[in-house]
Amino acid sequence: MCHLSDAFNAPDRATLLAHLETSRKRFADAITADEDRPDATAYRAAINALLAFEAGDNETLSINAAQLRRSTTEHALWLTGLRTGWRDGRYDTEAAWHTLSINLEQTATHLDSPLPAWPNHTIQHILAAYTAHRSLRLTTTGPAPAIQNLVAPRIEDAFATREGLLLHVRALLADAPESWDRQGAHDLISAIDSRLHQSPEEPIEDGPGKGDAAATALAAAIDEELRAKLPALIVDTLLDHLDDAGFGYTSQRPQVEQELYDDIVAGLKDCPDFQDPTVRRHFLPLVNATIRFLSNRTNRGRAGHTKRYGYLFARKEGEKPPLEVELQEDLHDYLDAIGMKTQIEPIDRSGGRADILVSFPGFEIVIECKREQRNASRDSLKRYLPQTVAYQATGVTLGMLAVLDLTPKPNWLPNLRDNMWTERVTAPSPDQRDRWAVVMRVTGNRTTPHDM
């Protein structure tokens, strides 16, 4: 057990394997000396299962996972009535190994499938295996990755080569169940992003750590000695262009969403605050998130969804029209679920109360929410822009307006590219700065295409 503990505090793969092999041999010696040792049998099977998973040997993995479950069950029955407080750590560790054996077996099956049938179950098994090192370490002496040296590469390789898995974890993370390990999911996505950033042929969606990836790409593009001689302004400009390139294209984004994204970015080119690298680096993920929100809610139909999304559809006779707060809460929860730091209805914002406040390092973005029942044309919605940009009195000259369009829908729904755009709001006097707002019009009060 001491060697097993050392294995999970190992700083590298070679040390980990050495300690695992020594531990496995000692467990085998214990079994040889006393065959009535289900605990030793369980630990040996657990190590075998772990090594089989890394090697992609699913048959050996299944055999040892089954042995592990039998031995832990036998051990639990053998110790019935004998549990004491000082043994709790050992019991918890055995339970963790039992759980890991199940997750490894399920994960191995899913990773070999191009598109899992039950993605939610799939991702939960994979995350449980990916983060198992947290519960298996008997003692902790530092942040050593230990077991991840064996488990993580196979999982990350599968995600990096199968877009279906990566799309599932991104989509589910946006609306993850409470039981999910959100930090583990972010760690997995970050690891995959880092891998994909190493290949210029596979640009990826914006996310945490993107600036570091841009710096790595810059270092690879020019000689490091030459880079050191360049003025800081030139280096920063190059990094900004790399950031824009990374944000501007992703192999997973649908074409229409990409065109909409490009149009919005083009509409912000004259905004001085948007040209600041820090502001742009954080504001662009918010733009991308709202595009995904608009696309998702536009696609939703009435059948098969909860009352939460009832504000999108035509109301029944006698029902009152939905309020803007329903869009406000839905958008707030969506942004919060994907990890953005949000507040709803915070006070003291430019003398008023903001509908949704999204906080970033060094600045904040206010999203004003409205509903419109009479005229939701672009020109008509401009009357909401003064209030929208009024919240920018003490911050960057960037804001957002989200409008729930409840006007009658006798025809088809507007295309996604027609429901989101950028507006420049001219200052009331020449000695003030102009302000900018990204407008998102969410189509409500709608029927299905079949009913038109």
matplotlib code that plots the C-alpha trace (Angstrom):
import matplotlib.pyplot as plt

x = [0.0, 2.9, 4.2, 0.7, 0.6, 4.0, 2.7, -0.1, 2.3, 4.7, 5.8, 6.1, 5.0, 8.2, 8.1, 4.4, 4.8, 7.8, 5.8, 2.7, 4.7, 6.3, 3.0, 1.4, 4.2, 3.7, 0.0, 0.7, 3.1, 0.3, -2.1, 0.5, 1.1, -2.6, -5.2, -7.9, -6.9, -9.7, -8.3, -5.0, -6.7, -8.9, -5.9, -4.0, -7.0, -7.4, -3.8, -4.2, -7.4, -5.7, -2.8, -5.1, -7.1, -4.0, -3.0, -6.4, -6.8, -10.5, -10.7, -8.1, -9.8, -13.2, -11.7, -9.9, -12.8, -15.1, -12.5, -12.2, -15.9, -16.1, -13.2, -14.5, -17.9, -16.3, -14.2, -17.2, -19.1, -16.0, -15.7, -19.4, -19.7, -16.0, -15.8, -13.9, -13.2, -9.4, -10.0, -12.3, -9.6, -9.0, -12.7, -13.1, -10.2, -11.5, -14.9, -13.1, -11.3, -14.5, -16.1, -13.1, -13.3, -16.8, -16.0, -12.9, -14.9, -17.7, -15.3, -13.3, -16.4, -17.5, -14.1, -14.1, -17.5, -17.5, -20.8, -22.1, -25.8, -26.2, -23.8, -24.8, -24.0, -20.9, -19.4, -20.2, -18.3, -15.4, -15.2, -15.3, -12.4, -10.5, -10.7, -10.3, -6.9, -8.5, -10.2, -7.6, -4.7, -4.2, -1.9, -1.3, 2.2, 1.6, -0.1, 1.4, -0.8, 0.0, -2.8, -3.6, -0.4, -2.1, -5.8, -5.7, -3.8, -6.2, -9.3, -7.7, -6.6, -10.2, -11.6, -9.0, -9.8, -13.6, -15.4, -18.6, -17.3, -15.9, -19.2, -21.1, -19.1, -19.2, -22.9, -23.7, -21.4, -23.6, -26.5, -24.7, -26.6, -25.8, -24.0, -21.4, -17.8, -17.7, -14.0, -13.1, -15.0, -13.2, -9.9, -10.6, -11.7, -8.6, -6.3, -8.0, -7.8, -4.1, -3.6, -5.5, -3.7, -0.5, -1.8, -2.4, -4.7, -7.3, -8.2, -10.6, -13.2, -12.3, -11.8, -9.7, -5.9, -6.3, -3.7, -1.1, -1.9, -1.4, 1.9, 3.0, 1.9, 3.9, 7.0, 6.7, 6.2, 9.3, 12.7, 12.7, 15.8, 14.2, 11.1, 13.1, 14.4, 11.0, 9.3, 6.6, 4.0, 4.7, 4.7, 1.3, -0.1, 0.9, -0.6, -3.8, -4.0, -3.5, -6.2, -8.6, -7.7, -8.4, -11.7, -12.7, -12.8, -13.6, -14.1, -17.2, -19.1, -21.8, -21.4, -24.3, -23.0, -19.6, -20.9, -23.0, -19.9, -17.8, -20.5, -20.6, -16.8, -16.7, -19.3, -17.1, -13.9, -14.3, -14.9, -11.6, -12.3, -12.9, -9.3, -7.9, -6.5, -7.8, -11.3, -11.5, -10.1, -12.9, -15.8, -15.5, -16.4, -19.5, -20.4, -19.9, -22.0, -24.9, -24.8, -25.0, -27.9, -29.8, -29.3, -30.3, -33.5, -34.4, -34.3, -36.4, -39.9, -42.7, -43.0, -40.7, -39.5, -40.4, -42.5, -39.2, -39.1, -42.8, -42.0, -40.8, -44.1, -47.5, -49.7, -52.9, -56.2, -56.6, -52.9, -51.0, -47.9, -44.6, -42.5, -39.0, -37.8, -38.3, -35.7, -33.6, -33.5, -33.0, -30.0, -28.5, -28.7, -27.2, -24.2, -23.7, -23.8, -20.9, -18.7, -19.2, -19.3, -22.8, -25.2, -28.9, -30.4, -27.3, -27.9, -25.7, -24.8, -24.5, -27.2, -29.6, -30.2, -28.7, -30.7, -27.6, -24.1, -21.2, -17.9, -14.4, -10.9, -10.8, -14.3, -18.0, -20.7, -24.3, -27.0, -30.3, -33.4, -36.6, -39.8, -41.6, -45.2, -45.8, -42.9, -39.6, -37.9, -34.3, -35.3, -38.0, -35.6, -33.2, -35.4, -34.0, -30.4, -30.0, -31.0, -28.7, -25.6, -26.4, -25.0, -21.6, -20.9, -18.1, -16.9, -16.0, -18.1, -19.6, -23.0, -25.6, -29.4, -31.5, -35.1, -37.9, -39.9, -43.6, -45.0, -47.3, -45.5, -47.7, -44.6, -41.4, -38.9, -36.1, -32.8, -30.2, -28.1, -31.1, -31.7, -28.3, -26.3, -24.1, -25.3, -23.1, -24.8, -23.6, -22.8, -25.2, -22.3, -19.0, -17.0, -18.3, -17.4, -19.7, -20.9, -21.6, -24.2, -24.6, -28.3, -29.9, -33.6, -35.0, -38.0, -41.0, -44.8, -44.1, -45.7, -44.2, -43.5, -46.2, -48.9, -48.1]
y = [0.0, 2.3, 1.7, 2.3, 5.6, 6.5, 5.7, 8.2, 10.9, 10.1, 13.1, 11.3, 8.1, 6.1, 6.6, 5.8, 2.5, 1.5, 1.9, 0.3, -2.8, -3.1, -2.7, -5.3, -7.8, -7.3, -7.9, -11.1, -12.2, -11.6, -13.7, -16.5, -16.5, -16.4, -17.1, -15.7, -12.1, -10.5, -7.1, -7.9, -9.6, -6.5, -4.1, -6.3, -6.5, -2.7, -2.1, -4.7, -2.9, 0.5, -0.7, -2.6, 0.6, 2.6, -0.2, -0.3, -4.0, -4.0, -7.8, -7.8, -4.6, -6.3, -9.5, -7.5, -5.1, -8.1, -9.6, -6.3, -6.1, -9.7, -9.2, -5.9, -7.5, -10.5, -8.2, -6.1, -9.2, -10.5, -7.2, -7.0, -5.8, -5.2, -1.6, 0.8, 4.5, 4.1, 1.9, 4.4, 5.6, 2.1, 1.4, 4.6, 3.8, 0.3, 1.9, 4.3, 1.5, -0.3, 2.7, 3.3, -0.2, 0.4, 3.8, 2.5, -0.4, 1.9, 4.6, 2.2, 1.0, 4.6, 5.8, 3.1, 4.3, 7.3, 8.6, 7.3, 6.5, 8.2, 11.1, 12.3, 8.9, 8.7, 12.0, 11.3, 7.9, 9.6, 12.5, 10.1, 8.1, 11.3, 12.7, 9.5, 10.5, 12.8, 10.0, 7.2, 8.9, 7.7, 10.6, 13.8, 15.4, 17.7, 18.3, 15.2, 14.0, 10.3, 8.1, 10.7, 9.7, 6.4, 7.3, 10.9, 10.2, 7.7, 9.8, 13.0, 11.2, 10.0, 13.5, 15.1, 12.7, 12.4, 15.7, 14.0, 13.4, 17.0, 18.5, 16.5, 17.6, 21.2, 21.1, 19.3, 21.5, 24.5, 22.9, 20.4, 18.4, 19.3, 15.9, 16.8, 17.5, 20.9, 21.5, 18.1, 18.9, 22.3, 20.5, 18.0, 20.6, 22.7, 19.7, 19.0, 22.6, 22.6, 19.6, 21.0, 24.3, 22.5, 21.7, 24.7, 22.5, 22.2, 25.6, 25.4, 27.5, 30.2, 29.2, 29.5, 29.8, 31.0, 33.8, 31.3, 29.2, 32.3, 33.0, 29.4, 29.8, 33.0, 31.4, 28.6, 31.0, 33.1, 32.5, 33.2, 35.3, 37.4, 37.8, 39.1, 41.9, 43.0, 46.0, 45.1, 46.9, 44.7, 41.5, 42.5, 43.2, 39.8, 38.2, 40.1, 38.9, 35.3, 35.7, 37.1, 34.2, 31.7, 33.3, 33.9, 30.3, 27.0, 23.7, 23.0, 26.2, 26.0, 28.2, 30.6, 31.1, 31.8, 34.5, 36.1, 36.1, 37.8, 40.4, 41.3, 41.6, 43.7, 46.0, 46.6, 47.5, 51.2, 50.8, 51.9, 49.7, 46.6, 47.1, 46.7, 43.1, 42.3, 43.5, 41.8, 38.5, 38.3, 40.0, 37.7, 34.5, 36.4, 37.2, 33.5, 32.4, 34.6, 33.4, 29.8, 30.8, 32.4, 29.4, 26.9, 28.8, 29.4, 25.7, 24.6, 23.3, 23.2, 19.4, 17.6, 20.7, 21.9, 25.0, 26.9, 27.5, 28.3, 32.0, 31.2, 29.9, 31.3, 31.5, 29.7, 31.6, 33.4, 33.2, 36.4, 37.2, 36.3, 39.0, 40.0, 38.5, 35.0, 35.8, 37.5, 34.5, 32.0, 34.0, 34.6, 30.9, 29.9, 32.2, 31.2, 27.5, 27.9, 29.4, 33.1, 35.3, 36.8, 38.7, 39.4, 42.8, 44.3, 47.9, 51.0, 50.6, 54.0, 55.2, 52.3, 48.6, 46.3, 43.3, 41.1, 42.0, 39.9, 40.5, 40.1, 41.0, 44.8, 45.5, 44.5, 44.2, 45.0, 43.1, 45.0, 42.8, 44.0, 42.5, 43.9, 43.2, 45.7, 46.4, 44.5, 45.8, 46.9, 50.6, 50.3, 48.5, 51.5, 53.3, 50.9, 51.6, 54.9, 53.0, 50.1, 52.2, 54.4, 51.7, 52.3, 55.5, 54.1, 51.2, 50.3, 51.5, 48.1, 46.7, 44.2, 44.4, 41.2, 41.6, 39.1, 39.5, 38.8, 40.3, 38.0, 35.4, 34.7, 33.6, 31.7, 32.7, 35.2, 33.6, 33.6, 36.2, 38.5, 38.3, 39.6, 42.6, 45.5, 49.1, 52.2, 54.8, 58.3, 60.5, 63.4, 65.9, 65.9, 66.0, 62.5, 59.0, 57.0, 53.7, 50.3, 47.6, 44.0, 43.5, 40.0, 39.5, 36.3, 35.1, 34.4, 34.0, 31.4, 28.3, 25.3, 25.2, 22.5, 24.9, 27.7]
z = [0.0, 0.6, -3.0, -4.3, -2.4, -3.9, -7.3, -7.1, -6.0, -8.8, -10.9, -14.2, -16.0, -15.6, -11.8, -11.7, -13.6, -11.4, -8.2, -9.7, -10.7, -7.3, -5.6, -7.9, -7.2, -3.4, -3.7, -5.7, -2.9, -0.3, -2.4, -2.7, 1.0, 2.0, -0.7, 1.6, 0.7, -1.3, -0.5, -2.2, -5.1, -5.6, -5.6, -8.0, -10.4, -10.1, -11.2, -14.1, -15.2, -15.2, -17.3, -19.7, -20.2, -21.1, -23.6, -25.1, -24.2, -23.5, -23.0, -20.2, -18.7, -18.5, -16.9, -14.2, -13.7, -13.0, -10.7, -8.9, -8.3, -7.1, -4.7, -3.2, -2.7, -1.0, 1.1, 2.1, 3.3, 5.1, 7.0, 7.8, 11.4, 11.7, 10.4, 12.7, 12.3, 11.8, 8.8, 7.0, 4.7, 3.4, 2.9, 1.0, -1.2, -2.0, -2.9, -5.2, -7.0, -7.4, -9.0, -11.2, -12.5, -13.7, -15.2, -17.0, -18.5, -19.7, -20.9, -22.9, -24.7, -25.4, -26.6, -29.3, -30.7, -33.1, -31.8, -28.4, -28.2, -24.8, -24.7, -21.2, -19.7, -21.8, -20.7, -17.0, -17.2, -19.0, -16.5, -13.6, -15.0, -16.0, -12.5, -10.5, -9.3, -6.8, -4.9, -5.2, -3.6, 0.0, 0.8, -0.9, -1.1, -4.1, -7.4, -9.1, -12.0, -11.2, -12.5, -15.2, -16.9, -17.8, -18.1, -19.6, -22.9, -24.2, -23.3, -24.7, -27.9, -28.5, -28.0, -30.2, -33.1, -32.7, -33.0, -31.9, -28.4, -28.1, -29.4, -26.8, -23.8, -25.0, -25.5, -22.3, -20.3, -21.3, -19.4, -17.2, -14.4, -10.8, -10.4, -13.0, -12.1, -13.9, -13.0, -14.5, -17.7, -18.0, -17.4, -20.1, -22.6, -21.8, -22.4, -25.7, -26.7, -25.9, -28.1, -31.0, -30.8, -31.6, -35.0, -37.3, -39.5, -36.7, -35.3, -32.4, -30.6, -28.2, -24.6, -21.4, -22.0, -25.5, -25.1, -24.1, -27.2, -29.4, -27.8, -28.5, -32.1, -32.4, -31.0, -33.5, -36.4, -35.8, -34.3, -30.5, -30.8, -33.5, -31.4, -28.4, -30.6, -31.8, -30.1, -27.6, -29.6, -32.7, -30.6, -29.0, -32.5, -33.8, -30.8, -31.3, -34.9, -33.8, -31.2, -33.9, -36.2, -33.5, -32.5, -36.1, -37.2, -35.7, -37.4, -35.2, -35.9, -38.5, -41.5, -40.8, -37.2, -38.6, -41.0, -38.2, -36.0, -38.7, -39.3, -35.6, -35.3, -38.5, -36.9, -33.9, -35.8, -35.2, -31.4, -29.6, -26.6, -28.7, -30.1, -26.6, -26.6, -23.1, -23.9, -27.2, -25.8, -23.3, -25.2, -28.2, -26.2, -24.9, -28.6, -29.4, -26.4, -27.3, -30.9, -29.6, -27.3, -30.1, -32.4, -29.7, -28.8, -32.4, -33.1, -30.1, -30.8, -28.3, -28.2, -25.8, -23.9, -20.4, -19.5, -19.0, -22.7, -23.1, -23.6, -27.1, -28.4, -29.3, -26.2, -25.9, -25.7, -22.4, -21.6, -20.8, -23.0, -21.4, -19.7, -20.5, -17.2, -18.8, -21.5, -18.9, -16.6, -19.4, -20.9, -17.4, -16.6, -19.9, -19.5, -15.9, -16.9, -19.3, -16.7, -17.2, -14.1, -14.2, -11.9, -12.4, -11.4, -9.7, -8.5, -8.8, -12.4, -14.0, -11.6, -12.4, -12.1, -14.8, -16.1, -16.6, -15.6, -17.1, -15.3, -16.9, -15.8, -15.8, -17.2, -17.2, -19.9, -19.2, -21.2, -21.3, -21.8, -23.4, -24.9, -28.0, -29.0, -31.7, -34.0, -33.7, -36.8, -36.6, -36.9, -34.2, -31.8, -32.0, -29.4, -26.8, -27.6, -25.5, -22.4, -23.4, -23.8, -20.8, -18.6, -20.1, -18.3, -16.1, -18.3, -21.8, -24.6, -25.3, -24.3, -25.4, -26.0, -25.9, -27.2, -26.9, -30.2, -29.4, -32.6, -34.7, -36.9, -39.9, -41.9, -41.4, -38.7, -39.5, -40.4, -37.6, -39.5, -39.5, -35.7, -34.4, -35.4, -34.2, -33.6, -33.3, -31.1, -31.9, -28.9, -28.2, -28.3, -30.1, -26.9, -25.8, -27.0, -29.3, -27.9, -29.4, -28.7, -30.0, -30.5, -30.2, -31.2, -29.9, -31.8, -29.6, -30.1, -32.8, -34.2, -35.8, -39.6, -39.8, -38.6, -41.0]

ax = plt.figure().add_subplot(projection="3d")
ax.plot(x, y, z, "-o")
ax.set_aspect("equal")
plt.show()
